[in-house]
Amino acid sequence: MGKVLIIGAGGVANVVVHKCCQNPEVFEEICIASRTKSKCDGMKALLDGGKTKITTAQIDADDTEALIKLIKAYQPDMVINVALPYQDLTIMDACLATGVHYLDTANYEPLDIPKFEYKWQWAYREKFEKAGLTAILGSGFDPGVTGVFSAYAMKHYFDEIHTIDILDANAGDHGYPFATNFNPEINIREITAKGRYWEQGEWVETEPLEIKRVYNFPQIGDKDMYLLYHEELESLAQNIKGLKKIRFFMTFSEKYITHLNVLENVGMTSIKPIMYEGMEIQPLQFLKAVLPDPASLGPRTKGKTNIGCIFTGIKDGQPKTYYVYNVCDHEACFAEVGSQAISYTTGVPAMIGAKLLLEGKWKKPGVYNVEEMDPDPFMEELNKQDLPWVEDFNPTLVD
Ligand code: NDP
């Protein structure tokens, strides 16, 4: 059915590539292109010989002209962008220039300001619409499945949704004193930023990690979780009509927080460049270089993740609550694709979004967040593609 260019060759890309190869009737041909071509070749070597035809290419995705050249030469139907958020706009520009659909898992971020805002990508709406092309933003887990869960709750269970709490728990243990589960730079930028949630049409700001709760997660147990700003809050606050409050919580162990505090106090998490022996370096990028590569955590990580959304609202005049979540096992993910659950829960939804686009079920000209698409085929695919979901109509609420 289709030919796809996958940009990036990290933990998430590895899952996307495996999952595309598990669906060869849709993904007939894929090209894996990234900054370091040897990583693309490594994936090809692992999966070659199946029904999906795999090629690889070297690309600097910061370079729009180089991207245009590659897309013109390969002629894909769409691009799956699983490089870093810094490359979103150059890749969208290249897609527009070549008439190719686009999908990513994280919103654009300029290198110098960690803002996590959609405004830069939403500004492309008219251009994609006019070109008759679809751009799907944030088709990972969070953002991604959390938006699909919200659209599904709205479509099937509520007349009005009043509150959404997104709960992201990772009970995985990799045995290192400190490591991040995905790109350390992006992860630490997210956590050290001020917290923010949306209530009654206004953003309420908190100090970083100021709001802490303990929640008893199904299949995991009690975990400390902290209120963070997360990018899907911005789009869901706009797209779920009548919403009064939306928050995002992520779990971190005491050990993780202690390490992070020390690193922050000594200046290692700063993104402000400093001079070191005549060279300009960014402390956070240097920290990334000395921390374990997230891709290397796979074989060592045991335990589960649980990510889901708790909704409250009204149905037929009656108050209603609904919790929908997925539980994913790190070791099972590693056994299947050679990546831990954080990459797995991001890569599978990216493949599903691309599959639905290629099948025409999620194809409409413009730039869309996932909650603006029909959630039903996506929910069906989650069960088929090994990210099954569980429903609870009487969950414990977060105060
Ligand atoms: P990694 O750091 O493991 O991989 C990123 C890949 O992108 C690397 O292969 C890297 O190349 C490549 N890359 C970086 N810059 C360029 C460039 N200029 N040109 C070409 N390739 C480049 O990250 P992950 O796989 O963990 O994450 C991928 C994306 O997924 C990120 O945007 C992240 O924010 C997002 N994400 C989304 C989640 C969600 O639920 N929505 C959750 C987790 C992640 P090289 O190998 O040379 O370094």
Residues whose N, C-alpha, C, O or C-beta is under 5 A from the ligand:
A	BS01	NDP	G8 A9 G10 G11 V12 A13 S34 R35 T36 I59 D60 A61 D62 V82 A83 L84 P85 T105 A106 G140 F141 D142 P143 G144 F182 N183 I186 I342 T346
